[in-house]
């Protein structure tokens, strides 16, 4: 068995770290932890009318940075670098 320090790790905002070593014993718990983390950090859109949804979707199809920062704000907290464009 490899030492814990050698296992891949994924960092989340605010110091949350999830161990990615998945086994048949811990799979369900890891999924539940991930769902809880997403639910606790996700915020619904204020504008949910069909016109706003269409505008947001249309802009997201044309602008990748807008898409990423709009739908994944917990992961995109800085402007894109030139190499992302």
KESE-333812 format. One record per atom (N, C-alpha, C): residue number from 0; residue in three letters; z negated, x, y. Coordinates in steps of 0.001 Angstrom, whole numbers. Example, Ala and Ser with C-alpha at 12.3 -4.5 7.8 and 13.67 -1.06 7.14 Angstrom:
BEGIN
<vexse><i>0</i><aa>ala</aa><zz>-7800</zz><xx>13190</xx><yy>-5690</yy></vexse>
<vexse><i>0</i><aa>ala</aa><zz>-7800</zz><xx>12300</xx><yy>-4500</yy></vexse>
<vexse><i>0</i><aa>ala</aa><zz>-7800</zz><xx>13200</xx><yy>-3300</yy></vexse>
<vexse><i>1</i><aa>ser</aa><zz>-7080</zz><xx>12850</xx><yy>-2250</yy></vexse>
<vexse><i>1</i><aa>ser</aa><zz>-7140</zz><xx>13670</xx><yy>-1060</yy></vexse>
<vexse><i>1</i><aa>ser</aa><zz>-7870</zz><xx>12900</xx><yy>30</yy></vexse>
END
This chain:
BEGIN
<vexse><i>0</i><aa>unk</aa><zz>0</zz><xx>848</xx><yy>-1187</yy></vexse>
<vexse><i>0</i><aa>unk</aa><zz>0</zz><xx>0</xx><yy>0</yy></vexse>
<vexse><i>0</i><aa>unk</aa><zz>0</zz><xx>889</xx><yy>1244</yy></vexse>
<vexse><i>1</i><aa>unk</aa><zz>842</zz><xx>549</xx><yy>2201</yy></vexse>
<vexse><i>1</i><aa>unk</aa><zz>930</zz><xx>1353</xx><yy>3418</yy></vexse>
<vexse><i>1</i><aa>unk</aa><zz>-227</zz><xx>1037</xx><yy>4360</yy></vexse>
<vexse><i>2</i><aa>unk</aa><zz>-652</zz><xx>2000</xx><yy>5157</yy></vexse>
<vexse><i>2</i><aa>unk</aa><zz>-1736</zz><xx>1754</xx><yy>6110</yy></vexse>
<vexse><i>2</i><aa>unk</aa><zz>-1315</zz><xx>735</xx><yy>7166</yy></vexse>
<vexse><i>3</i><aa>unk</aa><zz>-2286</zz><xx>0</xx><yy>7682</yy></vexse>
<vexse><i>3</i><aa>unk</aa><zz>-1997</zz><xx>-1040</xx><yy>8678</yy></vexse>
<vexse><i>3</i><aa>unk</aa><zz>-1269</zz><xx>-473</xx><yy>9892</yy></vexse>
<vexse><i>4</i><aa>unk</aa><zz>-1541</zz><xx>772</xx><yy>10259</yy></vexse>
<vexse><i>4</i><aa>unk</aa><zz>-911</zz><xx>1368</xx><yy>11440</yy></vexse>
<vexse><i>4</i><aa>unk</aa><zz>588</zz><xx>1595</xx><yy>11242</yy></vexse>
<vexse><i>5</i><aa>unk</aa><zz>1076</zz><xx>1578</xx><yy>10000</yy></vexse>
<vexse><i>5</i><aa>unk</aa><zz>2496</zz><xx>1796</xx><yy>9717</yy></vexse>
<vexse><i>5</i><aa>unk</aa><zz>3282</zz><xx>497</xx><yy>9626</yy></vexse>
<vexse><i>6</i><aa>unk</aa><zz>2614</zz><xx>-618</xx><yy>9583</yy></vexse>
<vexse><i>6</i><aa>unk</aa><zz>3306</zz><xx>-1900</xx><yy>9486</yy></vexse>
<vexse><i>6</i><aa>unk</aa><zz>3941</zz><xx>-2257</xx><yy>10815</yy></vexse>
<vexse><i>7</i><aa>unk</aa><zz>5094</zz><xx>-2927</xx><yy>10786</yy></vexse>
<vexse><i>7</i><aa>unk</aa><zz>5696</zz><xx>-3359</xx><yy>12049</yy></vexse>
<vexse><i>7</i><aa>unk</aa><zz>4802</zz><xx>-4375</xx><yy>12736</yy></vexse>
<vexse><i>8</i><aa>unk</aa><zz>4748</zz><xx>-4309</xx><yy>14040</yy></vexse>
<vexse><i>8</i><aa>unk</aa><zz>3920</zz><xx>-5241</xx><yy>14806</yy></vexse>
<vexse><i>8</i><aa>unk</aa><zz>4759</zz><xx>-5820</xx><yy>15932</yy></vexse>
<vexse><i>9</i><aa>unk</aa><zz>4455</zz><xx>-7019</xx><yy>16297</yy></vexse>
<vexse><i>9</i><aa>unk</aa><zz>5151</zz><xx>-7708</xx><yy>17368</yy></vexse>
<vexse><i>9</i><aa>unk</aa><zz>4142</zz><xx>-8042</xx><yy>18440</yy></vexse>
<vexse><i>10</i><aa>unk</aa><zz>4395</zz><xx>-7616</xx><yy>19653</yy></vexse>
<vexse><i>10</i><aa>unk</aa><zz>3460</zz><xx>-7880</xx><yy>20740</yy></vexse>
<vexse><i>10</i><aa>unk</aa><zz>3856</zz><xx>-9135</xx><yy>21502</yy></vexse>
<vexse><i>11</i><aa>unk</aa><zz>2875</zz><xx>-9915</xx><yy>21843</yy></vexse>
<vexse><i>11</i><aa>unk</aa><zz>3055</zz><xx>-11122</xx><yy>22643</yy></vexse>
<vexse><i>11</i><aa>unk</aa><zz>2340</zz><xx>-10920</xx><yy>23963</yy></vexse>
<vexse><i>12</i><aa>unk</aa><zz>2608</zz><xx>-11757</xx><yy>24951</yy></vexse>
<vexse><i>12</i><aa>unk</aa><zz>1911</zz><xx>-11627</xx><yy>26234</yy></vexse>
<vexse><i>12</i><aa>unk</aa><zz>397</zz><xx>-11703</xx><yy>26064</yy></vexse>
<vexse><i>13</i><aa>unk</aa><zz>-309</zz><xx>-11139</xx><yy>26999</yy></vexse>
<vexse><i>13</i><aa>unk</aa><zz>-1761</zz><xx>-11172</xx><yy>27084</yy></vexse>
<vexse><i>13</i><aa>unk</aa><zz>-2432</zz><xx>-10510</xx><yy>25888</yy></vexse>
<vexse><i>14</i><aa>unk</aa><zz>-1810</zz><xx>-9487</xx><yy>25338</yy></vexse>
<vexse><i>14</i><aa>unk</aa><zz>-2434</zz><xx>-8704</xx><yy>24298</yy></vexse>
<vexse><i>14</i><aa>unk</aa><zz>-2432</zz><xx>-9312</xx><yy>22909</yy></vexse>
<vexse><i>15</i><aa>unk</aa><zz>-1820</zz><xx>-10459</xx><yy>22724</yy></vexse>
<vexse><i>15</i><aa>unk</aa><zz>-1764</zz><xx>-11066</xx><yy>21399</yy></vexse>
<vexse><i>15</i><aa>unk</aa><zz>-850</zz><xx>-10236</xx><yy>20510</yy></vexse>
<vexse><i>16</i><aa>unk</aa><zz>-1317</zz><xx>-9856</xx><yy>19343</yy></vexse>
<vexse><i>16</i><aa>unk</aa><zz>-511</zz><xx>-9073</xx><yy>18406</yy></vexse>
<vexse><i>16</i><aa>unk</aa><zz>-521</zz><xx>-9788</xx><yy>17061</yy></vexse>
<vexse><i>17</i><aa>unk</aa><zz>659</zz><xx>-9923</xx><yy>16481</yy></vexse>
<vexse><i>17</i><aa>unk</aa><zz>783</zz><xx>-10577</xx><yy>15180</yy></vexse>
<vexse><i>17</i><aa>unk</aa><zz>1232</zz><xx>-9548</xx><yy>14151</yy></vexse>
<vexse><i>18</i><aa>unk</aa><zz>525</zz><xx>-9462</xx><yy>13056</yy></vexse>
<vexse><i>18</i><aa>unk</aa><zz>896</zz><xx>-8560</xx><yy>11975</yy></vexse>
<vexse><i>18</i><aa>unk</aa><zz>2066</zz><xx>-9193</xx><yy>11225</yy></vexse>
<vexse><i>19</i><aa>unk</aa><zz>3165</zz><xx>-8466</xx><yy>11061</yy></vexse>
<vexse><i>19</i><aa>unk</aa><zz>4362</zz><xx>-9011</xx><yy>10442</yy></vexse>
<vexse><i>19</i><aa>unk</aa><zz>4423</zz><xx>-8816</xx><yy>8936</yy></vexse>
<vexse><i>20</i><aa>unk</aa><zz>3392</zz><xx>-8295</xx><yy>8336</yy></vexse>
<vexse><i>20</i><aa>unk</aa><zz>3404</zz><xx>-8136</xx><yy>6882</yy></vexse>
<vexse><i>20</i><aa>unk</aa><zz>3238</zz><xx>-9524</xx><yy>6263</yy></vexse>
<vexse><i>21</i><aa>unk</aa><zz>4315</zz><xx>-10027</xx><yy>5698</yy></vexse>
<vexse><i>21</i><aa>unk</aa><zz>4335</zz><xx>-11380</xx><yy>5157</yy></vexse>
<vexse><i>21</i><aa>unk</aa><zz>4235</zz><xx>-11309</xx><yy>3638</yy></vexse>
<vexse><i>22</i><aa>unk</aa><zz>3310</zz><xx>-12060</xx><yy>3127</yy></vexse>
<vexse><i>22</i><aa>unk</aa><zz>3169</zz><xx>-12175</xx><yy>1677</yy></vexse>
<vexse><i>22</i><aa>unk</aa><zz>3180</zz><xx>-13653</xx><yy>1323</yy></vexse>
<vexse><i>23</i><aa>unk</aa><zz>3291</zz><xx>-13948</xx><yy>55</yy></vexse>
<vexse><i>23</i><aa>unk</aa><zz>3269</zz><xx>-15347</xx><yy>-366</yy></vexse>
<vexse><i>23</i><aa>unk</aa><zz>1920</zz><xx>-15996</xx><yy>-58</yy></vexse>
<vexse><i>24</i><aa>unk</aa><zz>887</zz><xx>-15197</xx><yy>37</yy></vexse>
<vexse><i>24</i><aa>unk</aa><zz>-447</zz><xx>-15733</xx><yy>332</yy></vexse>
<vexse><i>24</i><aa>unk</aa><zz>-646</zz><xx>-16063</xx><yy>1808</yy></vexse>
<vexse><i>25</i><aa>unk</aa><zz>-46</zz><xx>-15278</xx><yy>2698</yy></vexse>
<vexse><i>25</i><aa>unk</aa><zz>-311</zz><xx>-15497</xx><yy>4126</yy></vexse>
<vexse><i>25</i><aa>unk</aa><zz>847</zz><xx>-16157</xx><yy>4875</yy></vexse>
<vexse><i>26</i><aa>unk</aa><zz>1930</zz><xx>-16461</xx><yy>4213</yy></vexse>
<vexse><i>26</i><aa>unk</aa><zz>3115</zz><xx>-17020</xx><yy>4885</yy></vexse>
<vexse><i>26</i><aa>unk</aa><zz>2782</zz><xx>-18292</xx><yy>5658</yy></vexse>
<vexse><i>27</i><aa>unk</aa><zz>2191</zz><xx>-19276</xx><yy>5009</yy></vexse>
<vexse><i>27</i><aa>unk</aa><zz>1894</zz><xx>-20552</xx><yy>5676</yy></vexse>
<vexse><i>27</i><aa>unk</aa><zz>979</zz><xx>-20354</xx><yy>6876</yy></vexse>
<vexse><i>28</i><aa>unk</aa><zz>-14</zz><xx>-19489</xx><yy>6737</yy></vexse>
<vexse><i>28</i><aa>unk</aa><zz>-934</zz><xx>-19247</xx><yy>7852</yy></vexse>
<vexse><i>28</i><aa>unk</aa><zz>-220</zz><xx>-18558</xx><yy>9017</yy></vexse>
<vexse><i>29</i><aa>unk</aa><zz>660</zz><xx>-17599</xx><yy>8724</yy></vexse>
<vexse><i>29</i><aa>unk</aa><zz>1416</zz><xx>-16938</xx><yy>9784</yy></vexse>
<vexse><i>29</i><aa>unk</aa><zz>2295</zz><xx>-17933</xx><yy>10531</yy></vexse>
<vexse><i>30</i><aa>unk</aa><zz>2937</zz><xx>-18836</xx><yy>9807</yy></vexse>
<vexse><i>30</i><aa>unk</aa><zz>3778</zz><xx>-19852</xx><yy>10443</yy></vexse>
<vexse><i>30</i><aa>unk</aa><zz>2928</zz><xx>-20764</xx><yy>11319</yy></vexse>
<vexse><i>31</i><aa>unk</aa><zz>1796</zz><xx>-21209</xx><yy>10820</yy></vexse>
<vexse><i>31</i><aa>unk</aa><zz>910</zz><xx>-22072</xx><yy>11613</yy></vexse>
<vexse><i>31</i><aa>unk</aa><zz>418</zz><xx>-21345</xx><yy>12869</yy></vexse>
<vexse><i>32</i><aa>unk</aa><zz>77</zz><xx>-20066</xx><yy>12743</yy></vexse>
<vexse><i>32</i><aa>unk</aa><zz>-359</zz><xx>-19284</xx><yy>13911</yy></vexse>
<vexse><i>32</i><aa>unk</aa><zz>760</zz><xx>-19176</xx><yy>14941</yy></vexse>
<vexse><i>33</i><aa>unk</aa><zz>1974</zz><xx>-18938</xx><yy>14478</yy></vexse>
<vexse><i>33</i><aa>unk</aa><zz>3107</zz><xx>-18819</xx><yy>15387</yy></vexse>
<vexse><i>33</i><aa>unk</aa><zz>3380</zz><xx>-20148</xx><yy>16091</yy></vexse>
<vexse><i>34</i><aa>unk</aa><zz>3352</zz><xx>-21238</xx><yy>15361</yy></vexse>
<vexse><i>34</i><aa>unk</aa><zz>3564</zz><xx>-22561</xx><yy>15966</yy></vexse>
<vexse><i>34</i><aa>unk</aa><zz>2492</zz><xx>-22844</xx><yy>17007</yy></vexse>
<vexse><i>35</i><aa>unk</aa><zz>1246</zz><xx>-22547</xx><yy>16701</yy></vexse>
<vexse><i>35</i><aa>unk</aa><zz>149</zz><xx>-22753</xx><yy>17662</yy></vexse>
<vexse><i>35</i><aa>unk</aa><zz>345</zz><xx>-21920</xx><yy>18917</yy></vexse>
<vexse><i>36</i><aa>unk</aa><zz>760</zz><xx>-20672</xx><yy>18727</yy></vexse>
<vexse><i>36</i><aa>unk</aa><zz>973</zz><xx>-19784</xx><yy>19879</yy></vexse>
<vexse><i>36</i><aa>unk</aa><zz>2096</zz><xx>-20308</xx><yy>20766</yy></vexse>
<vexse><i>37</i><aa>unk</aa><zz>3182</zz><xx>-20757</xx><yy>20166</yy></vexse>
<vexse><i>37</i><aa>unk</aa><zz>4309</zz><xx>-21288</xx><yy>20936</yy></vexse>
<vexse><i>37</i><aa>unk</aa><zz>3880</zz><xx>-22554</xx><yy>21674</yy></vexse>
<vexse><i>38</i><aa>unk</aa><zz>3190</zz><xx>-23451</xx><yy>20997</yy></vexse>
<vexse><i>38</i><aa>unk</aa><zz>2750</zz><xx>-24689</xx><yy>21632</yy></vexse>
<vexse><i>38</i><aa>unk</aa><zz>1796</zz><xx>-24434</xx><yy>22788</yy></vexse>
<vexse><i>39</i><aa>unk</aa><zz>943</zz><xx>-23434</xx><yy>22668</yy></vexse>
<vexse><i>39</i><aa>unk</aa><zz>-31</zz><xx>-23159</xx><yy>23728</yy></vexse>
<vexse><i>39</i><aa>unk</aa><zz>606</zz><xx>-22512</xx><yy>24957</yy></vexse>
<vexse><i>40</i><aa>unk</aa><zz>1743</zz><xx>-21848</xx><yy>24777</yy></vexse>
<vexse><i>40</i><aa>unk</aa><zz>2355</zz><xx>-21172</xx><yy>25916</yy></vexse>
<vexse><i>40</i><aa>unk</aa><zz>3589</zz><xx>-21892</xx><yy>26462</yy></vexse>
<vexse><i>41</i><aa>unk</aa><zz>4117</zz><xx>-22844</xx><yy>25725</yy></vexse>
<vexse><i>41</i><aa>unk</aa><zz>5317</zz><xx>-23555</xx><yy>26172</yy></vexse>
<vexse><i>41</i><aa>unk</aa><zz>4937</zz><xx>-24677</xx><yy>27133</yy></vexse>
<vexse><i>42</i><aa>unk</aa><zz>5748</zz><xx>-24838</xx><yy>28152</yy></vexse>
<vexse><i>42</i><aa>unk</aa><zz>5538</zz><xx>-25931</xx><yy>29101</yy></vexse>
<vexse><i>42</i><aa>unk</aa><zz>6801</zz><xx>-26790</xx><yy>29144</yy></vexse>
<vexse><i>43</i><aa>unk</aa><zz>6628</zz><xx>-28098</xx><yy>29136</yy></vexse>
<vexse><i>43</i><aa>unk</aa><zz>7810</zz><xx>-28965</xx><yy>29166</yy></vexse>
<vexse><i>43</i><aa>unk</aa><zz>8475</zz><xx>-28941</xx><yy>30538</yy></vexse>
<vexse><i>44</i><aa>unk</aa><zz>9733</zz><xx>-29288</xx><yy>30565</yy></vexse>
<vexse><i>44</i><aa>unk</aa><zz>10450</zz><xx>-29372</xx><yy>31830</yy></vexse>
<vexse><i>44</i><aa>unk</aa><zz>9959</zz><xx>-30584</xx><yy>32618</yy></vexse>
<vexse><i>45</i><aa>unk</aa><zz>9841</zz><xx>-30425</xx><yy>33920</yy></vexse>
<vexse><i>45</i><aa>unk</aa><zz>9410</zz><xx>-31533</xx><yy>34776</yy></vexse>
<vexse><i>45</i><aa>unk</aa><zz>10516</zz><xx>-32574</xx><yy>34917</yy></vexse>
<vexse><i>46</i><aa>unk</aa><zz>11749</zz><xx>-32105</xx><yy>34928</yy></vexse>
<vexse><i>46</i><aa>unk</aa><zz>12887</zz><xx>-33008</xx><yy>35113</yy></vexse>
<vexse><i>46</i><aa>unk</aa><zz>13580</zz><xx>-33251</xx><yy>33772</yy></vexse>
<vexse><i>47</i><aa>unk</aa><zz>13355</zz><xx>-34426</xx><yy>33213</yy></vexse>
<vexse><i>47</i><aa>unk</aa><zz>13904</zz><xx>-34739</xx><yy>31900</yy></vexse>
<vexse><i>47</i><aa>unk</aa><zz>14943</zz><xx>-35861</xx><yy>31941</yy></vexse>
<vexse><i>48</i><aa>unk</aa><zz>15404</zz><xx>-36185</xx><yy>33127</yy></vexse>
<vexse><i>48</i><aa>unk</aa><zz>16446</zz><xx>-37207</xx><yy>33220</yy></vexse>
<vexse><i>48</i><aa>unk</aa><zz>17766</zz><xx>-36614</xx><yy>32724</yy></vexse>
<vexse><i>49</i><aa>unk</aa><zz>18691</zz><xx>-37454</xx><yy>32266</yy></vexse>
<vexse><i>49</i><aa>unk</aa><zz>19949</zz><xx>-36960</xx><yy>31688</yy></vexse>
<vexse><i>49</i><aa>unk</aa><zz>20770</zz><xx>-36061</xx><yy>32617</yy></vexse>
<vexse><i>50</i><aa>unk</aa><zz>20757</zz><xx>-36341</xx><yy>33911</yy></vexse>
<vexse><i>50</i><aa>unk</aa><zz>21534</zz><xx>-35520</xx><yy>34850</yy></vexse>
<vexse><i>50</i><aa>unk</aa><zz>20939</zz><xx>-34112</xx><yy>34947</yy></vexse>
<vexse><i>51</i><aa>unk</aa><zz>19627</zz><xx>-34016</xx><yy>35048</yy></vexse>
<vexse><i>51</i><aa>unk</aa><zz>18974</zz><xx>-32704</xx><yy>35119</yy></vexse>
<vexse><i>51</i><aa>unk</aa><zz>19183</zz><xx>-31910</xx><yy>33833</yy></vexse>
<vexse><i>52</i><aa>unk</aa><zz>19103</zz><xx>-32585</xx><yy>32703</yy></vexse>
<vexse><i>52</i><aa>unk</aa><zz>19328</zz><xx>-31917</xx><yy>31419</yy></vexse>
<vexse><i>52</i><aa>unk</aa><zz>20750</zz><xx>-31375</xx><yy>31351</yy></vexse>
<vexse><i>53</i><aa>unk</aa><zz>21718</zz><xx>-32181</xx><yy>31775</yy></vexse>
<vexse><i>53</i><aa>unk</aa><zz>23122</zz><xx>-31750</xx><yy>31759</yy></vexse>
<vexse><i>53</i><aa>unk</aa><zz>23344</zz><xx>-30557</xx><yy>32685</yy></vexse>
<vexse><i>54</i><aa>unk</aa><zz>22750</zz><xx>-30590</xx><yy>33874</yy></vexse>
<vexse><i>54</i><aa>unk</aa><zz>22892</zz><xx>-29462</xx><yy>34811</yy></vexse>
<vexse><i>54</i><aa>unk</aa><zz>22287</zz><xx>-28186</xx><yy>34239</yy></vexse>
<vexse><i>55</i><aa>unk</aa><zz>21086</zz><xx>-28317</xx><yy>33701</yy></vexse>
<vexse><i>55</i><aa>unk</aa><zz>20397</zz><xx>-27148</xx><yy>33141</yy></vexse>
<vexse><i>55</i><aa>unk</aa><zz>21178</zz><xx>-26584</xx><yy>31948</yy></vexse>
<vexse><i>56</i><aa>unk</aa><zz>21650</zz><xx>-27453</xx><yy>31092</yy></vexse>
<vexse><i>56</i><aa>unk</aa><zz>22417</zz><xx>-27014</xx><yy>29920</yy></vexse>
<vexse><i>56</i><aa>unk</aa><zz>23720</zz><xx>-26348</xx><yy>30323</yy></vexse>
<vexse><i>57</i><aa>unk</aa><zz>24394</zz><xx>-26931</xx><yy>31300</yy></vexse>
<vexse><i>57</i><aa>unk</aa><zz>25663</zz><xx>-26374</xx><yy>31769</yy></vexse>
<vexse><i>57</i><aa>unk</aa><zz>25457</zz><xx>-24982</xx><yy>32369</yy></vexse>
<vexse><i>58</i><aa>unk</aa><zz>24418</zz><xx>-24846</xx><yy>33189</yy></vexse>
<vexse><i>58</i><aa>unk</aa><zz>24145</zz><xx>-23542</xx><yy>33802</yy></vexse>
<vexse><i>58</i><aa>unk</aa><zz>23747</zz><xx>-22518</xx><yy>32736</yy></vexse>
<vexse><i>59</i><aa>unk</aa><zz>22992</zz><xx>-22954</xx><yy>31733</yy></vexse>
<vexse><i>59</i><aa>unk</aa><zz>22571</zz><xx>-22046</xx><yy>30668</yy></vexse>
<vexse><i>59</i><aa>unk</aa><zz>23759</zz><xx>-21532</xx><yy>29865</yy></vexse>
<vexse><i>60</i><aa>unk</aa><zz>24781</zz><xx>-22346</xx><yy>29706</yy></vexse>
<vexse><i>60</i><aa>unk</aa><zz>25978</zz><xx>-21911</xx><yy>28985</yy></vexse>
<vexse><i>60</i><aa>unk</aa><zz>26759</zz><xx>-20845</xx><yy>29750</yy></vexse>
<vexse><i>61</i><aa>unk</aa><zz>26651</zz><xx>-20852</xx><yy>31071</yy></vexse>
<vexse><i>61</i><aa>unk</aa><zz>27400</zz><xx>-19919</xx><yy>31916</yy></vexse>
<vexse><i>61</i><aa>unk</aa><zz>26611</zz><xx>-18669</xx><yy>32301</yy></vexse>
<vexse><i>62</i><aa>unk</aa><zz>25291</zz><xx>-18755</xx><yy>32289</yy></vexse>
<vexse><i>62</i><aa>unk</aa><zz>24451</zz><xx>-17679</xx><yy>32806</yy></vexse>
<vexse><i>62</i><aa>unk</aa><zz>23371</zz><xx>-17333</xx><yy>31779</yy></vexse>
<vexse><i>63</i><aa>unk</aa><zz>23583</zz><xx>-16223</xx><yy>31052</yy></vexse>
<vexse><i>63</i><aa>unk</aa><zz>22670</zz><xx>-15848</xx><yy>29979</yy></vexse>
<vexse><i>63</i><aa>unk</aa><zz>21262</zz><xx>-15547</xx><yy>30491</yy></vexse>
<vexse><i>64</i><aa>unk</aa><zz>21160</zz><xx>-14920</xx><yy>31634</yy></vexse>
<vexse><i>64</i><aa>unk</aa><zz>19834</zz><xx>-14611</xx><yy>32180</yy></vexse>
<vexse><i>64</i><aa>unk</aa><zz>19088</zz><xx>-15902</xx><yy>32514</yy></vexse>
<vexse><i>65</i><aa>unk</aa><zz>19797</zz><xx>-16878</xx><yy>33083</yy></vexse>
<vexse><i>65</i><aa>unk</aa><zz>19183</zz><xx>-18184</xx><yy>33357</yy></vexse>
<vexse><i>65</i><aa>unk</aa><zz>18716</zz><xx>-18825</xx><yy>32045</yy></vexse>
<vexse><i>66</i><aa>unk</aa><zz>19587</zz><xx>-18791</xx><yy>31027</yy></vexse>
<vexse><i>66</i><aa>unk</aa><zz>19236</zz><xx>-19357</xx><yy>29726</yy></vexse>
<vexse><i>66</i><aa>unk</aa><zz>17952</zz><xx>-18720</xx><yy>29189</yy></vexse>
<vexse><i>67</i><aa>unk</aa><zz>17919</zz><xx>-17403</xx><yy>29165</yy></vexse>
<vexse><i>67</i><aa>unk</aa><zz>16775</zz><xx>-16695</xx><yy>28595</yy></vexse>
<vexse><i>67</i><aa>unk</aa><zz>15495</zz><xx>-16961</xx><yy>29380</yy></vexse>
<vexse><i>68</i><aa>unk</aa><zz>15566</zz><xx>-16888</xx><yy>30700</yy></vexse>
<vexse><i>68</i><aa>unk</aa><zz>14359</zz><xx>-17070</xx><yy>31502</yy></vexse>
<vexse><i>68</i><aa>unk</aa><zz>13912</zz><xx>-18531</xx><yy>31567</yy></vexse>
<vexse><i>69</i><aa>unk</aa><zz>14839</zz><xx>-19458</xx><yy>31382</yy></vexse>
<vexse><i>69</i><aa>unk</aa><zz>14493</zz><xx>-20881</xx><yy>31401</yy></vexse>
<vexse><i>69</i><aa>unk</aa><zz>13890</zz><xx>-21336</xx><yy>30076</yy></vexse>
<vexse><i>70</i><aa>unk</aa><zz>14503</zz><xx>-20929</xx><yy>28982</yy></vexse>
<vexse><i>70</i><aa>unk</aa><zz>14070</zz><xx>-21410</xx><yy>27675</yy></vexse>
<vexse><i>70</i><aa>unk</aa><zz>13092</zz><xx>-20485</xx><yy>26964</yy></vexse>
<vexse><i>71</i><aa>unk</aa><zz>12956</zz><xx>-19250</xx><yy>27418</yy></vexse>
<vexse><i>71</i><aa>unk</aa><zz>12020</zz><xx>-18302</xx><yy>26811</yy></vexse>
<vexse><i>71</i><aa>unk</aa><zz>11205</zz><xx>-17569</xx><yy>27881</yy></vexse>
<vexse><i>72</i><aa>unk</aa><zz>10555</zz><xx>-18293</xx><yy>28796</yy></vexse>
<vexse><i>72</i><aa>unk</aa><zz>9852</zz><xx>-17620</xx><yy>29899</yy></vexse>
<vexse><i>72</i><aa>unk</aa><zz>8693</zz><xx>-16747</xx><yy>29445</yy></vexse>
<vexse><i>73</i><aa>unk</aa><zz>8121</zz><xx>-17045</xx><yy>28299</yy></vexse>
<vexse><i>73</i><aa>unk</aa><zz>7012</zz><xx>-16227</xx><yy>27803</yy></vexse>
<vexse><i>73</i><aa>unk</aa><zz>7475</zz><xx>-14852</xx><yy>27362</yy></vexse>
<vexse><i>74</i><aa>unk</aa><zz>8771</zz><xx>-14682</xx><yy>27128</yy></vexse>
<vexse><i>74</i><aa>unk</aa><zz>9312</zz><xx>-13393</xx><yy>26699</yy></vexse>
<vexse><i>74</i><aa>unk</aa><zz>10099</zz><xx>-12688</xx><yy>27803</yy></vexse>
<vexse><i>75</i><aa>unk</aa><zz>10653</zz><xx>-13436</xx><yy>28725</yy></vexse>
<vexse><i>75</i><aa>unk</aa><zz>11474</zz><xx>-12870</xx><yy>29805</yy></vexse>
<vexse><i>75</i><aa>unk</aa><zz>10663</zz><xx>-12947</xx><yy>31090</yy></vexse>
<vexse><i>76</i><aa>unk</aa><zz>9998</zz><xx>-11848</xx><yy>31416</yy></vexse>
<vexse><i>76</i><aa>unk</aa><zz>9142</zz><xx>-11857</xx><yy>32600</yy></vexse>
<vexse><i>76</i><aa>unk</aa><zz>9590</zz><xx>-10856</xx><yy>33662</yy></vexse>
<vexse><i>77</i><aa>unk</aa><zz>10762</zz><xx>-10253</xx><yy>33447</yy></vexse>
<vexse><i>77</i><aa>unk</aa><zz>11341</zz><xx>-9334</xx><yy>34430</yy></vexse>
<vexse><i>77</i><aa>unk</aa><zz>12842</zz><xx>-9600</xx><yy>34508</yy></vexse>
<vexse><i>78</i><aa>unk</aa><zz>13467</zz><xx>-9238</xx><yy>35624</yy></vexse>
<vexse><i>78</i><aa>unk</aa><zz>14923</zz><xx>-9418</xx><yy>35721</yy></vexse>
<vexse><i>78</i><aa>unk</aa><zz>15653</zz><xx>-8578</xx><yy>34679</yy></vexse>
<vexse><i>79</i><aa>unk</aa><zz>16811</zz><xx>-9043</xx><yy>34265</yy></vexse>
<vexse><i>79</i><aa>unk</aa><zz>17634</zz><xx>-8306</xx><yy>33312</yy></vexse>
<vexse><i>79</i><aa>unk</aa><zz>18096</zz><xx>-6992</xx><yy>33927</yy></vexse>
<vexse><i>80</i><aa>unk</aa><zz>18204</zz><xx>-5968</xx><yy>33103</yy></vexse>
<vexse><i>80</i><aa>unk</aa><zz>18799</zz><xx>-4723</xx><yy>33530</yy></vexse>
<vexse><i>80</i><aa>unk</aa><zz>20324</zz><xx>-4860</xx><yy>33530</yy></vexse>
<vexse><i>81</i><aa>unk</aa><zz>20993</zz><xx>-3944</xx><yy>34181</yy></vexse>
<vexse><i>81</i><aa>unk</aa><zz>22466</zz><xx>-3991</xx><yy>34268</yy></vexse>
<vexse><i>81</i><aa>unk</aa><zz>23120</zz><xx>-3978</xx><yy>32884</yy></vexse>
<vexse><i>82</i><aa>unk</aa><zz>22511</zz><xx>-3286</xx><yy>31927</yy></vexse>
<vexse><i>82</i><aa>unk</aa><zz>23109</zz><xx>-3199</xx><yy>30589</yy></vexse>
<vexse><i>82</i><aa>unk</aa><zz>23033</zz><xx>-4517</xx><yy>29819</yy></vexse>
<vexse><i>83</i><aa>unk</aa><zz>22250</zz><xx>-5483</xx><yy>30294</yy></vexse>
<vexse><i>83</i><aa>unk</aa><zz>22182</zz><xx>-6806</xx><yy>29655</yy></vexse>
<vexse><i>83</i><aa>unk</aa><zz>23288</zz><xx>-7740</xx><yy>30144</yy></vexse>
<vexse><i>84</i><aa>unk</aa><zz>23919</zz><xx>-7396</xx><yy>31201</yy></vexse>
<vexse><i>84</i><aa>unk</aa><zz>24913</zz><xx>-8311</xx><yy>31807</yy></vexse>
<vexse><i>84</i><aa>unk</aa><zz>26270</zz><xx>-8133</xx><yy>31209</yy></vexse>
END
